[in-house]
Every structure is written in C-alpha cells, then in structure tokens.
Amino acid sequence: MAACGIRIAILGGRGMLGSDLTSACRQKGFDPIVFDLPEFDITDADDVRQAISNADAIVNCAAYTNVNGAESETELAYRINADAVGRLGTIARDADKWLLHISTDFVFDGRSDRPYVETDPAHPVNTYGRSKLAGEQLLAESGCRYCIMRLEWTYGSAGNNFVTKFLQRAEAGTPLRVVDDQIGSPTATTEVSNAICELLHERPEGLFHFASAGYVSRYDMARFIVDTLSMGLDVLPCKTRDFPSPAARPLNSRFNCSKIQALLGEPIERWQVPLERFLRQL
C-alpha cells in the first residue's frame, strides 16, 4: 500500500508522540491531519465524527497522562482514557475506519519476573492504569477494526518526560537520587512514530507491545544521560519507596516485543542508540 495521499487523522497530534508522529507521517508520504485541544475535544462525539470523516485511518494519541493527578481527578481520567475511547471505537466502526490506539505498560502491576507479553493478565496498581485498561476493553467491545499499541518510558522533544525532567533537575548541579528498582526500556517517540508508520501500511488488528530493545533501571538510565553529556553530576541510587507518591508505580515495565517485531522491516534498536541521538540533538 503506497503512502502517498493516505489521510491519517492524528487525535492528540500536538502532544509528545503526536507531534513526532505528524512529522514521521509527512516524511513517509502520508497526509496527516492533526486534531488537539482547544479546537478538538476527544470527549466530544461531534468533534470526533468530524475529525475522522475525511480520514483513511485514525491514530489516537489523546489521553489523560497525569499519573499522580488521576488519583484525585478519577472521573476526568476515565472520561478521557476510557469513555472517550469506547465512543471513538463505535464511531470508527460505524464509519468503517481502522483505528490505532495508544496504551501503556501501566496496565500491569509490575510484579512479573519476566518481560510482559500481550496475553499476560492486566492488573493495574493505580487509577491511570485502570482508566487506560478500561479504554482498551471498551475499544475491543466497540466492534471496530482496531490496533492497540502499548508503550513504556517514552521520551521526546515536545513534552515532559523522565529525560527532560532529569536534565531540568540537574541544572542545579547538586547530587540527584534516582530509583534503581524500576526496570524498563527508554523509548523515543521518534522510534514509536516510525513503527506506527509501518503499521499504517498493513493495518493489523489486535494488541501489540512496543519498546526499545534491552532493559535498564531508571538509575542506570540517569547514569547513561550523565555520562553521554559529560555532566560530572553525582547520581545516587535509591528505592521507589523512598519517594512516596499518590499513585503506585509498577517496578517491572519490561515488554516482550516479539509480536510487533515480526511486522517491522528492521530490528528494533537498543535503547542506548535513540537516547544518545536524542541527547546529542538537545
């Protein structure tokens, strides 16, 4: 399927992933149509119908992503991450449009001793994860042609993330404590975007995990940032329990990405390569 002229409605297209996806789509010959606040509201059915009316396919990047905030704004989190996603699925079904929806590693409790596969039972430990899982379930029940892509530890230039927050904190020059018991795969939104563009050609259906290859702790990720940028900053290991927060975090966020790898033309890069590239471009 040639990309030229294929119109992609990107919902939440000005966020961290959406902005990189828009650029990737243009580079690969797609015609991205961006929808986001304030003129577009994912919870408004009329906005959604109008947004997808002229699209050949849909990518939903719109989400409530404030993990701690979701504990006190539960209704809002569910309205955006669950109810709106189910309604989007119904609208996509009625319009016979294929939909790719973005989800998260937070649907798992992080207690597994191995990387998670798509068939592992979900068991979220916080409201954000529960709202995202509810969105997955409502989408599946809608009857539309859908693909769910679960992501983890994403970072990019157009939003707040672990990398940008760490660099902001590092500006003070004082030693920083970083947890060493949360394990996952730092994943650049540019890499996610390239993978999505490949899926847009074949439009597979079902659930897929995507993350950069290899695994690392948050602490060792921070050490990698410091070493790559020759920052000369002390980074000290600590435990998640040392930083009490409203929302619990899964300690194991590792994904097994074999299922999606089988659909991609190139091997998924190890996490160090895109992260170094990102840091050099800052």
N, C-alpha and C positions, 0 to 999 in steps of 0.2 A: 504494500500500500504506500503510494507516494505521499509525502507530507504536504506538498505544495497545495495551498488553498484549503486545507482542512482546518476548520474553525474550532478552537478549543476555548470553552468558557472556563476561566480560572476564577473560582469563588474564593475570596480572601487573597486576591492577587497582589496586594501591596505589602503583605507580611514577609517574614524572613524567607520562607520557602517559596511563596507565591511570586515574589519579585525575581528570584533566581530562575524559577520555572518559566516565567514570562520571557526572560532573556534567552533561555535554552530553546524554547519553542521557536522563537524568531530565528535563531541561528540555524535551526534544523528544518526550516521551511514551513512550519505550521503558522497559522494565523491566530495568535492568542487574543482573546477578548477578556479584559480584566474587570472584575467587579469587586468592590470592597466598600466599607464604610467611608464616608457618611451616606453616599447616594445609594448604596446597596446594603440590604439587611438580610442575612441568611434566614432569620426567623420570620420574614415576611413572605408569604406564599406567592403574592403577586410579583414581588421583586424577583423571586426565583424563577417563576414561569417566564417572565420577560427576559431574564438573563440567559436562559438556556434555549430560548425559542429559535435562535439562528445558529446554534452551535451543532457541530457534528459529534462532539464528545465533551464531557464535563470532568473537571478536576476540582474537588472540594478541599481547599486548604483552610477554609474558615473554621475557627474554633475558639473556645474559651480556654486559654492556656495558663492562667494564673493558678498554679498548683496549690499554693497556700490559701489564696483568695477563695478558691472553690469551697473550702471548709465553711466559710461564712456566707458565701454567695451561691449556695447549693442550687437554688431554683434557677438562677441565671445560667449556671454551668450546664444544668440539664436541658434548659430551653435551647441553648446553642449547640451543645455537643450530642444531644440525644434527640429531642423532639424535632428540631430543625432538620436533622439528618434523615430521620424517618420520613418526614414530609418531602424532602428533596428526592428520596428514593421513589416515592409514589409519583411525584411529578415527572421524574425521569422515565419511570415505567410507562406512564400514560403517553409520553412524547416519544417513546422507543429510543431513548438515548443511553449510551454506555456511560457509566459513572465510575471514576476512580476517587476513592475517599481515603483521606489520611488519618491514621490512628497512631497508637503509641504503645511502648513497652510497659506503660503504667497499668495495663490491663492485667499484668501478672503481679504476684506478691513478692517475687524475687527470692523465694526460698529454695528454688531448684538448685541442684548441684551440677547442672549441665546447661548448655545453651537451649533456649526455648525454641520449639518447633510450632508450626501453625496449629497442630492438633492438640497441643497441651491445654488442659483446662485453665481458663482465665479465673483469677481471683484477686481483684484489685484491693489495695490496702488504704486507698484514700478516695475522696469524693471525685476528684478529677478523673481518676482511673475508672471509677464506677460509671461516670457520665459518658466517658468515651466508649466503654464496653456496651452500654445501653444503646449508644448510637450505632455501633456495629450490628447489634441484634435487630434493631428497628430497620436498618437498611436491608439486612438479609430477609426480613419479613415483608418488605415492600414489594418484592417480586420483580424488581428492575434488574437489568444487566449491570452487575457491579464488580468492582475490584477494590478490595481493602488493602492498603499498604501500611503496615505498622512500622514506625520509625523509632529511633532512640538517639539520645545525646546529640541532637542536631545543633549545628552552628552555622552562621552565615553573616554577611556584612550588613544585612538590613533588619537586625533585631537583637534583643538582649538574649544572651546565652552564656554558658559557662566560660567560654573563651573571652568574650568581651568583658564580662563581669570580673573575671580574674585579672585581666590587664588593667581595668579601672582601679581595682583594689591595690594592685602592685605599684601604682604611681606614687603612693606614699613612701615606698621603699622599706617599709617595716616587714618583719617576718610574717608569713601567712600560714595559717593552718588549713589543711585540705584533707578531706576524708579519704582513707585508704581501704575502706571496706565496701565501697560501691564500685562494681565492676561492669564495664560495658564497652561499647565501640563508638568513639567520637565519629560523627558522620556529617560531612559537609553537605549543605543544602544544594550546592552545585552538583555533587555526585548523585543525590536523590533526583534532581531535575533531569539529569542525563538518563537515568534509569526510567523515569516516568515517560520521557520522550520515546524510549524504545517500546514501552508497553502501549503507548498510544497507537503504534502501528498495528499490533496484533489484537489489542483489546481483550486480554484474557479475563476470565471471571474467577472469583474466589478470593482467598486470603493469602497474603504474602508478607514475609518479614524482609526488611532491607536495612542493612547497616554496613559500614566499612568492615573490611576483614580484620581479624585479630581483636584482642581484648586488652583492656588496661584499667587500672584503678583511676579514680579522679586525682589522687595524689600523684601518680606517675604521669598522668596527662599534664598536670601542672608543671611537673619537673621537665617534661618534654618542651613545654612552652618556654620556660625559663632558659633552658639550655639552647634551644633554637635561636632565641633572640639575644643570647649572651647577656642576660639581665643582671646576673650577680645578686639574685634575691634569694633569701633563705625561705624554703618551703618545708613546713613541718607536718608529719603525718598525724592524723587523729581519727576518731571514730564518729560515725553518724550520730551516736547517742550523745556526743559532746555538743551537738548543735540542735537542741530541741526546736521543733517547728510544728505549726498547726497540722501539717499533712505528713504522714509517714512516707518514706521512700523505699522502693524495692532495692535490695542490695545487689542482687544479680539481675542485670539487664541484658545479658548476653543473648544474641539471636543466632539461630542456625538459619543461614540464608540460602541453603542448597536449592530450595524450591524456585526462588526467583532467579538464582544464578543460571538455572537451566534455560531461562528465557532470554538472557542477556548475551550480547555478542562478544563481550570482553569480560575477563575475570574482574571481580570487584577488587578495587585497590585496597591495600592495607592502610589502616587509619593514619599512619605517620605521613604518608605521601600527600594526601589532600590537606592535612593540617599544616604541614610545613609550607605548602604552597599558599595557603590562606594567610599564615603569619608573615610570609615574605611580602605579600601584597598590601599588608596594612600600612 
